[in-house]
Amino acid sequence: MLPVLPYHQLTNDYFRQNNAVWKFFSEHKHKEEHLIQFKTELLKNSYKFTEDSDPALYAKVSLAKEKLKIVFPVFVYQSQITDDLNASVVFVNNEIHLVFSGPIMQLLTEEELTAVIGHELSHVLLYQQLNGEMEITDRIINALSNDHNSSPVHFETSRLFRLYTEIFCDRGAYMVTGNYQPIISSLVKIATRLQTVNADSYIKQAEEIFSLDASSKAEGNSHPENFIRARAIWLWHQQLPDFESLIKEMIEGHNGLDEIDLFKQRELSEITLQFILLILEPAWMQSEIIIGLAKQYFPDLNQNAKGNKNVLTTYFEKLTEGLKEYFSYILYDFATADHQLEDVPFGYCFTLADEMKLSDSFSNAVKKEQKLTDKKTISFRQRTIKEYQQQELSLA
């Protein structure tokens, strides 16, 4: 059995905890009359292949069903309403309807067509995972991605879930074909309409992109999905010990503050809490005004709790520039909150920024907000750190 990817499990567990949402989407909505209506519309707008008239096509379907251990009946159609190259699957009332559009079967080789069929049937395989719960999770994701009122966090969660779904289905195609090449070449052919594609050349192209990326550590990289999928199935084929972590880093490693999903939002909230608790550690930083600011971030804040510096240090090692700026402005908020403490909090926050590898980002925030030159920013930093150190000596 092909296991779900960790992101699928994470998403399923998240929505499973929301009883109201889960109950709403788990209700059976595909009644018999809906199936009849769906089939009628499909037959009106497509050509239906049969096992008698197209035995070679259905032989590929049978092979995919056998390899994936799918028992549901499959019906195959050619759409008449669009010339776009595509393949899609609809699973309704335990029937699988596979629809091709455009001259996809003329463009692909026999093995490539088998790979596409395996990929599409793997969507149904995914629906059956976790005792059928993945189909419910998929419905929730579809609703989120189609709702214009969804937040950016929800859209990003939907995007990542769909991308991981495509990667899962490519693995299903690999189980059917036993070969990564037709999976990649069919992917590129459908995207480009090229008659001939060299899968290994495309892999080298993808590897070059990610190699350059790793060197530059560019902010907010967004790679075309086909490069990600091609490299993911190549890593899966190689079965390196850390291939799953490599795939995760490739997909999620460059997310900035405006590209976080539900799970990174939850993680960021916890890290922000730990960071604020760290800022509040000195007793003199716990003035009424500063505690009031902290409770604007977290109303239920326990000011006696301690921030976990080890957790923060590990998290901060891979911060994007956007997140560095986010944490630097939190520091700036606390440095300027209580004017009765004068500039001592600035010296303390400069020191914390050095420890947490936020020095440049925090200095830039101070320079911008205080309207200082580079030279004056350096002077201000030196003076306030000295004031902070003198206070620490006096309190020792």
N, C-alpha and C positions, 0 to 999 in steps of 0.2 A: 504493500500500500504506500502510495506516495504521500509523505507527511506534509501538512500545511506548513507554511513558512512562519517563523516567529512573529512577524508583524500581523499575520492573519489571526494567530492565537491571541495576541495582545488586543487586537481590535474586537474580536469576538468576546473576550472576557470583559472588556470595557462596557460594551453595550448590553451584555447579559446582566450586568449589575443594575441597569435601569429597568425596573420591572414594567413600568408603564409603556415605555418605548418598545421593549421586547415583546410584550403581549400584543401590542397593536400590529407589529410587523409579522408576528408569527401566526396570526389568524389566516386561515386558508381562504385565499381570495379568488383562486382560479376554479370556479365552478364549471360544471359540464357545459353550460351554455356559453361561457367565455371561451372554452376550448373550441367549440363549434364555430363561434364567430371568428376566432383567430385563424382557424384552418380555412374558412371561407375566404377571408381577405388574402391569405397567403396564396391560395389557389387562383384567385382572380389576378394576382399581380406577379405570378412566377410560373415557371415550368417545373413540374414535379418529375424527378427521375424515379424509375422503378427498378426493382431487382431484375426483372425480366428483360427490360430494354437496355439497362446499363449495368451488367453484371460486374465489369471491371471496377466501376466506381464503388459499388456496394461491397466488393471484395476488400477494398481498402477500409471501408467502414467496419466490416467484420473483424479485420485484423486489429484495428484500433480498439474496438470493443473488447476483444480477447485480451490484448496486452494490458488494457486499463481495468479489466474486470467489470465492465459496464454491462448491465443486463437489460436496460430499457430499449425499446424499439427506436430506431433512427430513421427519419425521413429527410431526403435531400432535395433541395430546390435550387433553381437558377432564377434570380430576380429579373424582372422585366422593366423595372421602374428607375433603375440607375445604372450608369456605366462605370461607376467608381469601383475600383478593385477592392474587394473586401470579402470576408467570410465571417458569419456570425451564427450564434446558436441560441435557440430559445428552448427552455425546459419547462414544460407545462403539463400537469397531470400525468407525470411519469412517462411523457413522450418527449423525444429529442428531435427538434426541427433544425436542420443545418441548412443555412441559406448562403449561396454564393452570389456575388454580384460582379458585373463586368466580365471580361474575357479571362478570368483567373485560371480556368482549367486549360485554356489554350497556351497560357504563358508558362505554367509550371510543368516541371518534369513529373514523372510518375511518383518518384520518391518525395519530391517537394509537396505534391498534392497530398500524399499520405501524411506528411508532417503537419500540414495545415489541418487535416481532418483530426489527427491526434491532438493537436493543440485545442481545437474547438470542443472536442468531446471531453477534454480535461477540465473545462469549465464546469461541466456536470459532475465530474469526479470531485472537484473542489466543493460543490454544493453538498455532497454526501458526507463530507468530513465532519468530525465532532458531532456525530449522531444527527446529522442534517442541519446543525445550527449554522453552518457557514452560508447556507442559502438565505437564512434570515438576516445574517450580518450583511450579506451582499445587497439585499433589498434596502436595508438601512443606508448603506453607502450610496446606492443609486438615488435614494430620496435626498440625501444631503447634497450630492453633486448637482442635482437638478433644481434645487431650491435656491432662488436668488437671495433669499434672506439668510442663507448660511454664512457663518463667519469665515474669514480667511483661514482660521485654524481648522475648521471643518472641511473646507475645500482642499487644504493641504493633506489632511488625513485621507480624504477620498482619493486624491491623486496618488498617494503612496500605496494605498490599498490596491488600487487598480494596477499599478505598475508591478507590485509583488504578485498579483493575480496572473498577469501576463508571464512573469518569470516561472510561476508554478506550472502554468499550462505549457510553456516551452519544455519544461522538464517532463511533462506528460508526453509531449511529442517525441522527446528523446527515448522514452520508454517504448514507444511504438516503433520508431525507426532504428534505434541503436546507433544514431549518427547525428552529430551536431551540425554537419554541413548543410543538409537540406533545410534545416530549421532556419539557419541564418540566410541562406540564399533565397528561400521563399519570402522571408521577411523583407529583404532588400528589393526583390523583384516587385512585390506588391506595392512598396513605397515609391519605386522609381519607374516601373514598367520596363525595365531593362530585360532583354532577352537572355542575356548570360551574366551570371554573377559568380565571382570567386569568393567563397566563404572565408578562406584563410587570409586572403588579401584584406577583406573587410575586418577581420579580427585584428590584423596588424595595424590597420588604420585606427581602430578603437583603442588598442593598447597604446599607440603613440599619443592619442589625445589625453588619456588618463595619466600617462607618464609625464607629459608636459604639465598637466594639472598638479600633480604631486610636487613637482619642482617649484611651481610658482605659488602654490597655496592660494589661488585666487579666491576672492570673496564671492559668495552667492552663485557659484557655477550651476548652470542648468543645462545638462547634456541632452541631446535628442534621445528619445526613448529607445530607438533602434540600436544605438551604440551600447546603451546600458544592457539591453536584452541580449545582444550578441555576445558581449563580454561575460554576462552572467551565465549563459549556457556553456560558454567555453570553460569558465572556471568550474562549473558543475561537471563537465566532461573530464577535466583534469583531476578532479577529486583531491585537491590539495587539502592538507589538514585544516587550514583556516579559511576555506573558500567562502563560508557563510559570512564571516566577519568582513572579508574583502568585499563581498557584494553589498553588505550593509553600509560600509564606509563609502562605497561608490555612489550609493543612492542617497544616503542621509548625512554624509560627513561634512557637507558644505552649507548646511542650512543656517541662514541668518535669523535675526529676530523676527523679520516679516515672513519667514518661511518655516514656522514651527507647526507641528501637528498637535493633536490633543495630548499625546504622551510627553512630548518635549515641553509643552506648556505646563503640564503638571510637574515635570522635573524642574523646570525653570523656576516655578513658584517655590518649590522646596529649597532650591539653591539660594534664591533671593532671601528667604527666611533665614537660612543659615548665615548668609552674608551680613544681614542686618543685625543678627545676634552677635556676630563677631565685632561689628562696629560698636555695639553697645557694651562691650566687656568692661572698659574702664568705668569706675563708679562716677567719675565726673562727667562722663558722656550720657549719664542717665538723668539729665535735668527734665523738668516737667515738659518743656517745649519739645525736646528731642524725643522723649517717650511718646508724646502726642503725635509727632511725625511718624514714628515707627508704627503706631497703631492705625495710621491712615493706610499703610501698606497691609498690615495684618491686625484687624480689630481684636482678635483673641490672643494677641502676642503675650507670651510669658517672658517678661523681661529678665527673669532670673535664670532662664535657660542659657546654655552656652552654644556658640556656633562651632560646628565641626570643621576645624581648619584643614584636616586631612582630606575630607570630602571636597571641600572648596578647592584645594590645591589641585587635586586630580581633575576636577571638572574644568578649572580655569586653564589647564594645559592645552586644551583644544578649542579655546574660544575663538569665534570669528570676530572680525573687526566690529561688526554691528553689536554683538553681545558685549564686547569690551567697552564699547561706548555706553551701553545700557548700564552696566555695573559702575562705570566711572561717574555717571550722572547720579546714581544712588549715593555714591560717596560725596558728590558735590552737594546734594540735598542736605546731608547730615553735617557737612562742613560749614554750611551757611545757616543752619536752622536757628541756632541760639546766639544772638549777637552779644549776649552778656559774657560768653566764653571767649570773645574776641577772635583772634586768628589761630588759637591753639588747636581747634579741631581741624583746621587746614593742615597743620604740621602732622597731626595724627593720621589724617586721611592720605597725605602724601606717603607716609611711612607704610601704611597698609597697602597702598597701591604698589609700592616697591615689592612688598612681600608676595602679593598676588599677581605679579607680572602685569600690572595695569598702569605702570608708570607713565608711558607715553600718552596713552589714551586719557588718563586723568589730567595730565598736564595740559593737553589740548583742550579739555573741557574747561579748565580753570582759565586758560588763556582766552578762550572765546567768550565765556560768561563775564569775566572780569575786564575784558577789553584791554589785554596786556600785549606788549610786544614779546618776542621770544626772550630777549634779554631780561625784561622785567619779570617774566614768568619764572625764569631760573632764579632770579634774586628773591622773588616772593616765596618760592619753594624752599630755598636755603634758610630764609629768615624764619618762616613758620615752623619748619622742622626743628630749628634751634630753640624756638619758644616752647615747643612741645617737649623736647628733651630736658629743658630746664625745669619745666613743671614736673616731669616724671622724677627728676632728681630731688625736687623739693618735697615730693609726696613719699619718697622711699623711706 
